[in-house]
Amino acid sequence: MSVTTRFAPAPTGRLHVGNIRTALHNWLLARARGGRFLLRFDDTDAERSRQSHVEAIRADLDWLGLDRDGEARQSERFDHYEAGFEALREAGRVYPCYETPQELELKRKVLLGRGRPPVYDRAALALTERQIADFERAGRTPHWRFRLDHDHPIAWDDLIRGPQHFDPNLLSDPVIRREDGSWLYMLPSTIDDIEMGITHVLRGEDHVTNTGLQIQIFEALGEAPPTFAHEALLVGSEGKLSKRLGSLGVEAFREAGIEPSAVTSLLARIGTADPVEPFAALAPLVESFDLDRFGRAPARFDRTELEALNARIVHQLPYEAVADRLPAGIDVAGWEAIRPNLRTVGEAEGWWRIVEGPVAPPNVDAEIAAYLDIAAASAEAIDWSADPWHALTDALKAETGRKGKPLFLPLRQALTGRESGPEMAKLLPLIGKDEAVRRLRRK
């Protein structure tokens, strides 16, 4: 069967790490099955939806490498929802309700106080025509509920959670339309999934109950529901749902110098039985994607793990992949020299300043000063055409008897101003003979 998945964000803000993960998994599922991945903006909330967020979400998905096979906006499909609503009303599956929010909350509290589940009592179905007329004369407009079939148990085989069962008698008839005529999530999403040919809905486990309700809406509209999969929610490294995860998104990742492939490598695998590995491309993640590998335990997102993964990916990146982000002057040799010491590509600028200089002369005692003077003379005398670092250290070892840290550390400090860093064998040719001699003479 051809697979079609969708990612359906509400454009009321930027993408955060949780819905980035949802988008990624839907994209991977579609690509792994040779199918289609659609982007749908659930923008029925005109007051909170923003065009700027639409554009930002598109840009975020582009940055992650998640291409789309189609796009839709719910705000352009209201006539489809009206048609579906009318079909359900003619079939007796939606009904008007006139309770105020305060009255519904009071009912809820009474039921909870009696130790009973707060299920809507369907009192609106017992209203007489006169009562309805009285409400309307008083200025009340109804909200609308979908009438669940209490004689038809809800069941589906979830691709992650396994067999799922709900007793509709224990569920409230869901509100699908507000008093002002605007739509809630349930009906538009169902109609869109039908008309867009969505075959698989992969989303968080917080939607499990919604799925049970929507299955009956699919059936009431005369359509078979798609295949559902509900993945464990993302939690912070401390083991709880973290407010920080709600503000951590592509914008924050980019500002921190995180590569998109680090984000996708981590989010594709956490919560599964597969190891997190540094994949610089999406193809290996597509090839290995398997919902059978997903677990039921919460998926732990650890910023420290992401940063370590990012460093491992940076260490894989060829010069061509980063050339447009590097400071002027860094060529292939320069990149390969400093790359092993980078945690982000942005750190290349700091290391390149060490190559170009100036480097502040180190404060040294008389013994080290004498040693560096010998090193400067040796640097002038050695052959720089092949491997000047080993030529220099071999000459100094023979002349001074130094070895190990006493041999290498003063040289590194004088040449780079640092006690650690890239391999000197790669760095010294980039610094060059004249500049190296000048630094060793502390001038």
DRENMI-55612 format. One record per residue (C-alpha): residue number from 1; y negated, x negated, z. Coordinates in steps of 0.2 Angstrom, whole numbers. Example, Ala and Ser with C-alpha at 12.3 -4.5 7.8 and 13.67 -1.06 7.14 Angstrom:
REM DRENMI-55612
R | 1 | 22 | -62 | 39
R | 2 | 5 | -68 | 36
END
This chain:
REM DRENMI-55612
R | 1 | 0 | 0 | 0
R | 2 | -17 | -6 | -4
R | 3 | -27 | -10 | 12
R | 4 | -45 | -5 | 14
R | 5 | -54 | -9 | 31
R | 6 | -72 | -7 | 36
R | 7 | -84 | -14 | 49
R | 8 | -96 | 0 | 54
R | 9 | -111 | -7 | 65
R | 10 | -125 | 4 | 71
R | 11 | -141 | -6 | 65
R | 12 | -149 | -4 | 82
R | 13 | -149 | -23 | 86
R | 14 | -142 | -39 | 81
R | 15 | -123 | -43 | 80
R | 16 | -116 | -50 | 96
R | 17 | -100 | -59 | 99
R | 18 | -89 | -44 | 102
R | 19 | -93 | -35 | 86
R | 20 | -93 | -52 | 76
R | 21 | -75 | -53 | 82
R | 22 | -72 | -35 | 76
R | 23 | -79 | -38 | 59
R | 24 | -70 | -55 | 57
R | 25 | -53 | -46 | 61
R | 26 | -56 | -32 | 49
R | 27 | -61 | -45 | 35
R | 28 | -45 | -56 | 39
R | 29 | -34 | -40 | 39
R | 30 | -41 | -35 | 22
R | 31 | -40 | -52 | 14
R | 32 | -23 | -56 | 21
R | 33 | -16 | -40 | 13
R | 34 | -26 | -43 | -4
R | 35 | -36 | -28 | 0
R | 36 | -55 | -22 | 2
R | 37 | -67 | -25 | 16
R | 38 | -82 | -13 | 17
R | 39 | -98 | -13 | 27
R | 40 | -104 | 4 | 33
R | 41 | -120 | 6 | 43
R | 42 | -118 | 20 | 56
R | 43 | -137 | 23 | 56
R | 44 | -137 | 42 | 60
R | 45 | -149 | 38 | 75
R | 46 | -165 | 37 | 65
R | 47 | -175 | 33 | 81
R | 48 | -166 | 17 | 85
R | 49 | -160 | 11 | 68
R | 50 | -170 | -2 | 60
R | 51 | -170 | -9 | 42
R | 52 | -174 | -26 | 50
R | 53 | -157 | -25 | 59
R | 54 | -148 | -20 | 43
R | 55 | -155 | -35 | 34
R | 56 | -150 | -46 | 49
R | 57 | -132 | -40 | 50
R | 58 | -130 | -43 | 32
R | 59 | -137 | -61 | 34
R | 60 | -126 | -64 | 49
R | 61 | -110 | -59 | 39
R | 62 | -116 | -70 | 25
R | 63 | -118 | -84 | 37
R | 64 | -100 | -82 | 44
R | 65 | -93 | -81 | 26
R | 66 | -88 | -63 | 27
R | 67 | -90 | -56 | 10
R | 68 | -90 | -37 | 6
R | 69 | -82 | -26 | -7
R | 70 | -94 | -12 | -4
R | 71 | -108 | -5 | 7
R | 72 | -113 | 12 | 13
R | 73 | -126 | 20 | 25
R | 74 | -123 | 36 | 34
R | 75 | -141 | 40 | 33
R | 76 | -138 | 43 | 14
R | 77 | -123 | 54 | 17
R | 78 | -129 | 69 | 27
R | 79 | -124 | 81 | 14
R | 80 | -106 | 75 | 16
R | 81 | -106 | 79 | 34
R | 82 | -113 | 96 | 32
R | 83 | -99 | 100 | 20
R | 84 | -86 | 94 | 32
R | 85 | -94 | 103 | 46
R | 86 | -95 | 120 | 36
R | 87 | -76 | 118 | 32
R | 88 | -72 | 116 | 50
R | 89 | -83 | 130 | 55
R | 90 | -74 | 142 | 42
R | 91 | -58 | 136 | 49
R | 92 | -63 | 140 | 67
R | 93 | -62 | 122 | 72
R | 94 | -80 | 120 | 78
R | 95 | -90 | 131 | 90
R | 96 | -107 | 132 | 97
R | 97 | -111 | 129 | 115
R | 98 | -126 | 133 | 125
R | 99 | -125 | 124 | 141
R | 100 | -139 | 112 | 146
R | 101 | -135 | 94 | 150
R | 102 | -138 | 98 | 169
R | 103 | -126 | 113 | 168
R | 104 | -113 | 102 | 160
R | 105 | -115 | 88 | 173
R | 106 | -114 | 101 | 187
R | 107 | -97 | 107 | 180
R | 108 | -91 | 89 | 179
R | 109 | -96 | 86 | 197
R | 110 | -87 | 102 | 203
R | 111 | -71 | 97 | 194
R | 112 | -71 | 79 | 201
R | 113 | -75 | 86 | 218
R | 114 | -59 | 96 | 217
R | 115 | -49 | 82 | 212
R | 116 | -47 | 88 | 194
R | 117 | -51 | 79 | 177
R | 118 | -68 | 84 | 171
R | 119 | -62 | 93 | 155
R | 120 | -74 | 105 | 147
R | 121 | -68 | 123 | 151
R | 122 | -72 | 131 | 134
R | 123 | -83 | 143 | 142
R | 124 | -93 | 144 | 126
R | 125 | -79 | 152 | 117
R | 126 | -80 | 167 | 129
R | 127 | -98 | 171 | 126
R | 128 | -102 | 188 | 119
R | 129 | -114 | 191 | 105
R | 130 | -127 | 198 | 117
R | 131 | -126 | 182 | 128
R | 132 | -128 | 171 | 113
R | 133 | -143 | 182 | 107
R | 134 | -151 | 180 | 125
R | 135 | -149 | 161 | 124
R | 136 | -157 | 160 | 107
R | 137 | -172 | 171 | 112
R | 138 | -174 | 160 | 127
R | 139 | -176 | 145 | 115
R | 140 | -159 | 137 | 117
R | 141 | -151 | 130 | 102
R | 142 | -132 | 125 | 103
R | 143 | -123 | 109 | 102
R | 144 | -107 | 110 | 93
R | 145 | -89 | 105 | 99
R | 146 | -73 | 102 | 89
R | 147 | -59 | 113 | 95
R | 148 | -44 | 103 | 99
R | 149 | -27 | 111 | 95
R | 150 | -19 | 111 | 112
R | 151 | -2 | 115 | 105
R | 152 | -2 | 100 | 95
R | 153 | 2 | 84 | 104
R | 154 | -8 | 68 | 98
R | 155 | 3 | 53 | 94
R | 156 | 2 | 38 | 83
R | 157 | 10 | 21 | 82
R | 158 | -4 | 8 | 86
R | 159 | -1 | -9 | 77
R | 160 | -6 | -18 | 93
R | 161 | -3 | -6 | 107
R | 162 | 13 | 2 | 101
R | 163 | 17 | 21 | 102
R | 164 | 2 | 31 | 109
R | 165 | 3 | 48 | 116
R | 166 | -11 | 60 | 122
R | 167 | -10 | 78 | 129
R | 168 | -25 | 87 | 121
R | 169 | -25 | 99 | 136
R | 170 | -31 | 85 | 146
R | 171 | -46 | 81 | 134
R | 172 | -62 | 89 | 132
R | 173 | -67 | 96 | 115
R | 174 | -78 | 83 | 109
R | 175 | -96 | 86 | 105
R | 176 | -99 | 82 | 86
R | 177 | -117 | 89 | 84
R | 178 | -132 | 89 | 95
R | 179 | -144 | 103 | 98
R | 180 | -157 | 95 | 86
R | 181 | -144 | 95 | 72
R | 182 | -141 | 76 | 73
R | 183 | -123 | 70 | 72
R | 184 | -113 | 61 | 85
R | 185 | -100 | 47 | 80
R | 186 | -85 | 58 | 78
R | 187 | -86 | 68 | 63
R | 188 | -97 | 57 | 51
R | 189 | -85 | 42 | 55
R | 190 | -70 | 53 | 51
R | 191 | -77 | 60 | 34
R | 192 | -83 | 42 | 29
R | 193 | -65 | 35 | 32
R | 194 | -58 | 49 | 22
R | 195 | -70 | 47 | 7
R | 196 | -70 | 28 | 7
R | 197 | -51 | 27 | 7
R | 198 | -50 | 17 | 23
R | 199 | -32 | 14 | 26
R | 200 | -33 | 3 | 42
R | 201 | -45 | 5 | 57
R | 202 | -45 | -10 | 68
R | 203 | -57 | -9 | 83
R | 204 | -58 | -12 | 102
R | 205 | -47 | -3 | 114
R | 206 | -62 | 6 | 121
R | 207 | -60 | 18 | 106
R | 208 | -42 | 23 | 110
R | 209 | -47 | 40 | 116
R | 210 | -59 | 42 | 102
R | 211 | -44 | 39 | 90
R | 212 | -34 | 53 | 98
R | 213 | -48 | 65 | 96
R | 214 | -52 | 59 | 78
R | 215 | -34 | 61 | 73
R | 216 | -35 | 80 | 75
R | 217 | -51 | 80 | 65
R | 218 | -43 | 71 | 51
R | 219 | -29 | 84 | 51
R | 220 | -41 | 98 | 53
R | 221 | -49 | 92 | 37
R | 222 | -32 | 92 | 28
R | 223 | -31 | 73 | 28
R | 224 | -18 | 60 | 35
R | 225 | -27 | 48 | 47
R | 226 | -27 | 30 | 43
R | 227 | -17 | 17 | 52
R | 228 | -25 | 12 | 69
R | 229 | -25 | -4 | 79
R | 230 | -34 | -7 | 95
R | 231 | -37 | -24 | 101
R | 232 | -40 | -30 | 119
R | 233 | -58 | -32 | 123
R | 234 | -68 | -48 | 124
R | 235 | -72 | -55 | 141
R | 236 | -81 | -70 | 148
R | 237 | -73 | -85 | 154
R | 238 | -75 | -79 | 172
R | 239 | -62 | -65 | 168
R | 240 | -74 | -51 | 168
R | 241 | -84 | -41 | 155
R | 242 | -100 | -52 | 154
R | 243 | -117 | -46 | 150
R | 244 | -121 | -63 | 142
R | 245 | -108 | -58 | 128
R | 246 | -119 | -44 | 124
R | 247 | -134 | -55 | 120
R | 248 | -124 | -70 | 112
R | 249 | -124 | -68 | 93
R | 250 | -126 | -77 | 77
R | 251 | -145 | -81 | 81
R | 252 | -140 | -89 | 97
R | 253 | -126 | -99 | 89
R | 254 | -137 | -105 | 75
R | 255 | -150 | -111 | 87
R | 256 | -137 | -120 | 97
R | 257 | -131 | -129 | 81
R | 258 | -114 | -120 | 81
R | 259 | -105 | -120 | 64
R | 260 | -100 | -103 | 57
R | 261 | -82 | -110 | 56
R | 262 | -82 | -114 | 74
R | 263 | -86 | -96 | 78
R | 264 | -73 | -89 | 66
R | 265 | -59 | -102 | 72
R | 266 | -62 | -96 | 90
R | 267 | -64 | -78 | 88
R | 268 | -49 | -76 | 75
R | 269 | -37 | -83 | 88
R | 270 | -42 | -79 | 106
R | 271 | -32 | -65 | 112
R | 272 | -17 | -69 | 101
R | 273 | -1 | -80 | 102
R | 274 | -8 | -92 | 90
R | 275 | -17 | -108 | 96
R | 276 | -36 | -110 | 93
R | 277 | -38 | -124 | 80
R | 278 | -53 | -131 | 71
R | 279 | -53 | -124 | 54
R | 280 | -68 | -129 | 43
R | 281 | -63 | -115 | 31
R | 282 | -57 | -97 | 32
R | 283 | -42 | -98 | 21
R | 284 | -30 | -105 | 34
R | 285 | -35 | -90 | 46
R | 286 | -32 | -78 | 32
R | 287 | -15 | -85 | 29
R | 288 | -10 | -85 | 47
R | 289 | -17 | -68 | 52
R | 290 | -4 | -56 | 59
R | 291 | -8 | -41 | 70
R | 292 | 10 | -44 | 78
R | 293 | 3 | -59 | 86
R | 294 | -11 | -50 | 96
R | 295 | -8 | -47 | 114
R | 296 | -13 | -34 | 126
R | 297 | -22 | -45 | 139
R | 298 | -41 | -47 | 138
R | 299 | -47 | -60 | 125
R | 300 | -57 | -74 | 135
R | 301 | -72 | -81 | 126
R | 302 | -77 | -97 | 133
R | 303 | -94 | -105 | 127
R | 304 | -88 | -122 | 132
R | 305 | -72 | -120 | 122
R | 306 | -83 | -115 | 107
R | 307 | -94 | -131 | 109
R | 308 | -79 | -142 | 110
R | 309 | -71 | -134 | 94
R | 310 | -88 | -136 | 85
R | 311 | -88 | -154 | 88
R | 312 | -70 | -156 | 81
R | 313 | -76 | -146 | 66
R | 314 | -91 | -157 | 63
R | 315 | -80 | -172 | 64
R | 316 | -71 | -165 | 49
R | 317 | -86 | -160 | 38
R | 318 | -88 | -171 | 22
R | 319 | -106 | -177 | 18
R | 320 | -107 | -165 | 4
R | 321 | -106 | -150 | 16
R | 322 | -120 | -156 | 27
R | 323 | -131 | -166 | 15
R | 324 | -145 | -153 | 14
R | 325 | -146 | -152 | 33
R | 326 | -147 | -171 | 36
R | 327 | -163 | -182 | 39
R | 328 | -169 | -191 | 23
R | 329 | -161 | -208 | 21
R | 330 | -143 | -203 | 28
R | 331 | -131 | -206 | 14
R | 332 | -112 | -205 | 14
R | 333 | -110 | -221 | 24
R | 334 | -123 | -216 | 37
R | 335 | -115 | -199 | 39
R | 336 | -97 | -206 | 41
R | 337 | -104 | -219 | 54
R | 338 | -113 | -206 | 65
R | 339 | -101 | -191 | 63
R | 340 | -88 | -195 | 76
R | 341 | -102 | -195 | 90
R | 342 | -109 | -178 | 85
R | 343 | -107 | -162 | 94
R | 344 | -118 | -153 | 81
R | 345 | -125 | -158 | 64
R | 346 | -142 | -157 | 72
R | 347 | -139 | -172 | 83
R | 348 | -138 | -183 | 67
R | 349 | -157 | -185 | 68
R | 350 | -156 | -193 | 85
R | 351 | -143 | -206 | 80
R | 352 | -152 | -209 | 63
R | 353 | -167 | -214 | 73
R | 354 | -157 | -228 | 81
R | 355 | -153 | -235 | 63
R | 356 | -171 | -234 | 57
R | 357 | -179 | -239 | 73
R | 358 | -189 | -243 | 82
R | 359 | -178 | -247 | 97
R | 360 | -186 | -252 | 113
R | 361 | -180 | -270 | 119
R | 362 | -169 | -269 | 134
R | 363 | -174 | -277 | 150
R | 364 | -162 | -291 | 153
R | 365 | -160 | -306 | 165
R | 366 | -161 | -324 | 159
R | 367 | -142 | -325 | 156
R | 368 | -141 | -310 | 144
R | 369 | -157 | -316 | 136
R | 370 | -150 | -333 | 132
R | 371 | -134 | -324 | 126
R | 372 | -144 | -313 | 114
R | 373 | -154 | -328 | 107
R | 374 | -137 | -335 | 103
R | 375 | -132 | -319 | 95
R | 376 | -148 | -318 | 85
R | 377 | -145 | -336 | 78
R | 378 | -127 | -331 | 74
R | 379 | -133 | -315 | 65
R | 380 | -144 | -325 | 54
R | 381 | -130 | -337 | 49
R | 382 | -115 | -325 | 46
R | 383 | -110 | -317 | 30
R | 384 | -116 | -299 | 29
R | 385 | -108 | -294 | 13
R | 386 | -91 | -289 | 21
R | 387 | -89 | -285 | 39
R | 388 | -104 | -292 | 49
R | 389 | -100 | -284 | 66
R | 390 | -83 | -293 | 67
R | 391 | -90 | -309 | 59
R | 392 | -104 | -309 | 73
R | 393 | -92 | -305 | 87
R | 394 | -80 | -318 | 82
R | 395 | -93 | -331 | 81
R | 396 | -100 | -327 | 98
R | 397 | -83 | -326 | 106
R | 398 | -80 | -344 | 99
R | 399 | -97 | -351 | 104
R | 400 | -99 | -342 | 121
R | 401 | -81 | -338 | 127
R | 402 | -86 | -321 | 131
R | 403 | -74 | -306 | 127
R | 404 | -73 | -288 | 131
R | 405 | -87 | -279 | 139
R | 406 | -98 | -294 | 142
R | 407 | -96 | -299 | 124
R | 408 | -100 | -281 | 116
R | 409 | -111 | -272 | 128
R | 410 | -126 | -283 | 128
R | 411 | -126 | -282 | 109
R | 412 | -124 | -263 | 108
R | 413 | -139 | -261 | 120
R | 414 | -150 | -273 | 111
R | 415 | -145 | -266 | 94
R | 416 | -146 | -247 | 98
R | 417 | -154 | -245 | 115
R | 418 | -138 | -236 | 120
R | 419 | -123 | -241 | 130
R | 420 | -111 | -230 | 119
R | 421 | -111 | -222 | 102
R | 422 | -104 | -224 | 85
R | 423 | -93 | -239 | 80
R | 424 | -104 | -254 | 78
R | 425 | -94 | -260 | 64
R | 426 | -100 | -245 | 54
R | 427 | -118 | -245 | 62
R | 428 | -123 | -263 | 60
R | 429 | -123 | -263 | 41
R | 430 | -134 | -248 | 41
R | 431 | -146 | -257 | 53
R | 432 | -147 | -272 | 41
R | 433 | -148 | -291 | 44
R | 434 | -167 | -293 | 46
R | 435 | -169 | -278 | 58
R | 436 | -153 | -283 | 68
R | 437 | -160 | -301 | 70
R | 438 | -177 | -294 | 76
R | 439 | -168 | -282 | 89
R | 440 | -158 | -296 | 96
R | 441 | -173 | -307 | 98
R | 442 | -181 | -292 | 107
R | 443 | -196 | -291 | 96
END
